[in-house]
Amino acid sequence: MDRLFEEILLQIRKVWQRRWFIVPVAWVVAVAGWFWVDSLPDRYQASAQIYVNTDSVLQPLLSGMTVTPNTEQRVRMMTRTLLSRSNLEHVVSETELDLQADSDADRQRIIDDLSSSIRLSGVGSRDNVYTIRYTSRDPDKAQEVVQTLVNMFMEGGIGGGRTDLASSQRFIENQIENYREQLADKETEIEEFKRDHAGLTPGQSGSYYNRVERLEDQLEQARLDLREARNRRDTYESQLETASAADADGPVDPALQERIRELENRLDDLQQRYTDQHPEVASTRRILEDRKAEREEQIAAGGGSSDREDLFQQQMRLSLSEAESQVSTLEARVEEFQERLARLNEAVDRIPQIESEYASLMRDKSVIQSNYEQLLRRREQAFMSGQVETQTDAVDFRVIDPPRVPSSPTDPNRPLLASAALILGVGAGAGLAFLLAQLRSTVTSRQKLAEITGRPVLGAVSYVDTHRSRWRRRLGHMAFLIAIGALLLVYAAVIASYFLT
């Protein structure tokens, strides 16, 4: 470690011995660098900050009623395509940067320079604040370019969604018209199929076997109704015959005659089960005798009841006529059911195929109609989404910091470059002194001489420092310090001029 330290001190001492090479090199390099820095053109930077609010109050209120676009994805896409080639060409045309272009190559160079000079920051940040920066030699052009980019960014966010909605609405309208035609064609095909297979296609009544079963039930019910109607007709005929027979006995009330017959039948039935002394038999016989006595009185009274008997017979004939009409109707119904059942039984081999074809047609119609109705709902959603998009802003753009014409250049950083030129000059001089020290190496100690020769050093001649030599050495040090100080003063003046201007 001590050896390394001694070596470093030795090299520093060698450089110090050749310090006068540092001064001219430092002056030449520093002054040349300062002239170069001063010749650099000023560049001005304009910037703007935009806040993008993707949270809308209407989204939760209109949930399910409208189509909510992915606003965050739209904003990300806008930031990625803002500096696309087509957009940069639009910026060049809007800001008239291409007026200096004499050929397509010059125009492409201007576009490339524009792309390298624009900076878009804030992409992917959660606060949704985006900063657009552009650096140019012309401060007005810098502000104009940034303003154009801000307008494109905002118009792309607002107009892009509306363009997508308009194209979506046109597509949905075309699909609705297409499905409407398909639905009409399918309905026409189903109607033709029904006409070609009249009576064999399943309707709302169900399949073939359900129709057969239901038709058999209807036929059985019709037969039952027919039997009941025939029984009523026979009853009316019997009552009419009884009333006609009663006319031969005189003007007796038919109801009384019917009551007497019922009592006689009841008495016969009771006598078969009980004796004549049974209370119920005696009571029935007494009532029967009273009714017969009443009949005798009516016969003795003469024709007072003839009008009522005629009215009763007319009613019975009317009821009989209605019963016969109902019997005829039910017979026709039974015959119709039998014929329809026979036709279904004859078509038992064709029915399954017809039902399968009909079910396929109805299934296709159901699919088309379902898609058609769904498209109608989507059209309403698209229409409402369009109203929301045009009347409100799904994405709210706010310019926090608008672009302004820069009053001072931001590039180049002349104080920093001037400092770098000074450091480079001093470093170049020190490097030259170190190089000369290595090329013209001298022995500065007995230990170094012993290492080089490999032999022991017997003695050394000491340098006698006189008053004159010390004075000359001091003057040399002062001259070196004055030269370096003058260089630093010039550097300070250069830096001061930059800050003052």
Secondary structure, DSSP 4 states (H G I P E B T S, - for coil): -HHHHHHHHHHHHHHHHTGGGHHHHHHHHHHHHHHHHHHSPPBEEEEEEEEEE---THHHHTBTTB----HHHHHHHHHHHTTSHHHHHHHHHHHTGGGG--SHHHHHHHHHHHHHHEEEE-TT-TT-EEEEEEEESSHHHHHHHHHHHHHHHHHHHHHHHHHHHHHHHHHHHHHHHHHHHHHHHHHHHHHHHHHHTTTTS--TT-SHHHHHHHHHHHHHHHHHHHHHHHHHHHHHHHHHHHHHHHHHH-S--HHHHHHHHHHHHHHHHHHHHS-TTSHHHHHHHHHHHHHHHHHHHHHHH-GGGHHHHHHHHHHHHHHHHHHHHHHHHHHHHHHHHHHHHHHHHHTTTTHHHHHHHHHHHHHHHHHHHHHHHHHHHHHHHHHHHHHHHHHS-SSEEEEEE-----SS--BS-HHHHHHHHHHHHHHHHHHHHHHHHHHT----SHHHHHHHH-S-----PPP---HHHHHHHHHHHHHHHHHHHHHHHHHHHHHHHHHH-
